Amino acid sequence: MVLPHSMPLVPLPASSIAVDGRLPVSDGLRVIGDSPAAAQLIDAVARRSGIRLSHSTDSDGAGDGVASTIVLRIDPTTAPEGYGLTVGDSVEIVGGDEAGLFYGMQTLLQLLREDDEGWAFLRAEITDAPRFARRGVMLDVTRHFFDVDEVKKFIDSTSALKFNHLHLHLSDDQGWRIQIDSWPKLTELASSTASLGDPGGFYTKDDYREIVAYAAERHMVVIPEIDLPGHTHAIGVAYPELVEDPVMNDSLIAESARLGQPLPVAGEPYLGWGVGHSSVRIHEERTYEFVRDVVRELTEMTPGPYIHIGGDESLGTPQADFDLFVERATAIVFEEGKIPVAWHEVGAAKDIAEGTIGQYWGKTTPEGSHAEEAAHFVERGGALIMSTADVAYLDMKYTEDFPLGLTWAAIIDVRRAYEWEPTAVLDVPESAILGIEAPLWSETTRTLSEVEQLVFPRAAAQAEVAWSPRDADGRDWESFRGRLGALAPLWKAEGVDFHPADEIPWSEQ
């Protein structure tokens, strides 16, 4: 079958032309430029091919007789995060900013191929810029904990697909994962456990800053989430005076029995998956002292503009109490100088802080009051991130019998993950959609390898939905599946344990 798009690029560029021929890669090929992307490119080519390119800065490397070069430069007239890439007798990457150079470099790496004549870049002319400014992934480090090096590897593999936000889910019923100096028992007493009785863990402030800095070098903004007022059982293990006794519901009881998991007990670590049973004490002023302290300390070590306050599945909290809490919590985040982000249920509260960003995790056909709750963020001067569960949740199974993942939202194969439109789900202006986020909840993933099997290749589908023009030539399933298959050698070289879904014609080289 002849595919309508010949270059193996994901996400699909805004404009691209394949040019006949190849540019051989050898250690004589020199990278010229003082951008951090230069060293990142050299390291990546070496990992893939074993060939280490040479390097010089603009001032001492240009015009010295080198036959072929890779020139990196910034042109502010190019769109933010955008780039132009030309591969001919030499390579030039022109970025609108450092992020644009980084994304152009990632595209160039996808053009690196080995054939009978050795390693080479496929020749091409590309002009590219993102459709959505907000392109995110989420890693739940609470149900199962992933250490600093594992998070870094996750950052490497997702930023290579041009994702630019990393949402870290840092607290839940099963554990607390971030050091807070003013509330030390959170990590002393509530961090050592995880789902199914597995070991937990937490990030020291230095660990967290290391993750943030590493992400920034790859042009990803870290968004920390402290889930409130529900999903807070672990807080009660450390500070029982802050949390109500568990509130049982029929779904929790039935699901716990089906899975053979324990029900929550006040003051004891919770090892199951059930939701909706926990709540902070809404009418205790001490609760808001806690929220303010946590937000303040997160703000001090988070240079990005956002703090996520959660707000989902607060089934044990009366609606009036929930509304009171999220109105105060969103205001606290603004008072501390950050923009609050919250799951769409928070939109039920009339007076959430103006400008709060909503994260929609309902389905492509909204159920119940989900659409109205999401729209309220826009009415309050905010905007929306689309994490539509039945197409974008990376923790759902690929098939009914896939050994990892859940099925409550949908069974999501690669095609289903690809064929959805973020602006078509809710009745809000297209301008109110900031972009998408693809979450990975970690109930069933005990290792990073298992995370990667659920995330890849579906993250590539989400990346194209977020980055590529909706009407670009080749922006369709048949083109995508062929281009996606060509990523296999790159992922193997980078040690990404992707799931080789049967839908995709995977390339061997």
Steps between C-alpha positions, in 0.01 A plus 500: 500500500627847412452734792398861431790628708845360432706637787494307828412795723275509809340738571430598141663836413294794383680497165754251370658401172703185453813558291684225311822380651666472837758687704760253632575518871857462623717643775608764252151652499516806722225659709531879509321710758504593866150372578463225764329306221841451336633278781165322526512423127857371517418271792185369333675420170774319694244290692324405180789443260821488704626798299604806700464823302741786560389838631593864484326824586390757241802713567768235436334238283348657191683539176808295593484261210283231659323320214169435677357669805191508717434865578269596787380858526210704633288736292247689717275551197424126506197399708558409868592131524508492122794416277620459146712198411693452177701186433703519179877496462496639854234548767351823632254522787351846557293527815270776614651446845699235685192278516470522123861390458436209737194387304682541168777284641246231597364502145852468358560196724194333348661548157812308611503160330744217436513328162752295301723806465499585871335770708345804334235768536215489251491823302200724561367853524272558798320797652323426824323649802254358753122513472444517877725680747412249774618145429525296816545159655429401859686247713334371815786440745263435791326167435848376411814704556763571232839639599684799357685305230178331388321834474793637298471211255127569469582866430751404231261272313199731513681829429640330188139494374477876563296484822574812703323447836550230763225468760624314810222354715675528838236405755211258528342254741791257464787734584659845518798558270652846560697642793319784678713650778212654692314165516781244541280204595370487141822334389586344837173309533304515172753435222626145551209308347342465156220305334492125565744536790793591276777727630437873480743789511512876468696779339714721718493865403834451328359201310203704386718792392717257306194370313379853430840608367536188285155556353579867431810398303260307278246785491244331724316692771436295815153530654484358854166369622384465859160333470239663726253484675452130417774245427646608833512183712882515517485848654294349781767235566740785581258758643172333599358830625486626138295218348151360556442130566458298179154518341408170337295485181345206318741521208803502730373199696413302187827580321710416806323165531542422129873575511558348842633832628460643852260779587652820640547530876556838665862558594632192319670498156256420220627248245197458274382687191155615615405865481256743654540414868731774627465871570687766689305680770344788315395712799828484693718806449803280559420332166553826314823566689613163366393585144673837512824354637510224238423741215759747628776239515409357161500851356850566636644207305276507189599764242209411271177698529265222621403317818241221460260458794319187379128504579393172339288223646428672833206271561538513878468879512155666503456728199470821702817413690678411177405833345621691805830317502589535131404867500744562787769269361503657152520844663799386710687390189446840338604677820826304493568622146405195294214405268280224643419195290222263607308198371171593337281422804634819661297690240189415702598767752353839413782717631820319408781751455481681169752368250514147641588242232272198474613151403219303335522125556148410392424310183468603135124499558477686834304333777294655777607854589857465368455735204342773712772469763770533235332796332488689831880538497468689172217714641732592789773619262698176496558239232504122457744214460348196330579164661200323354506166680365266232765606247787666690546297821821305457420257782211337314556160341580465128288185482274316741772247581797739522677422830539863612251780545132546582182513291256729684529783243548289186726254329728733306698362209743722310244601238248609764774704670573672170156568352352766727472879485557702821282792390198282414427359848360804684283793398760769570693732266798332335718774648409370847679169432864541605588153379507144627652290774533122489500358856660177621348379827719237661271254679617210281851620410761393755808574285598766248510229233131436561432874485674517163297212360179689573632841395670400174389500225177677604689809619613546141136512392425763764809697395374523142152603616658781702773617262396447139258712297159338491476526121863433404566267207568161654324574829302176487513151645655317203783751473551510876524124549776478239694791643455368853639161403818668384567621857574147622878511438528835679300380800703179518824698490376721784388201707128583488301185578210575265209266429525369140129535426374281215340803330841644411748381230814521714828566321817302570735783396 
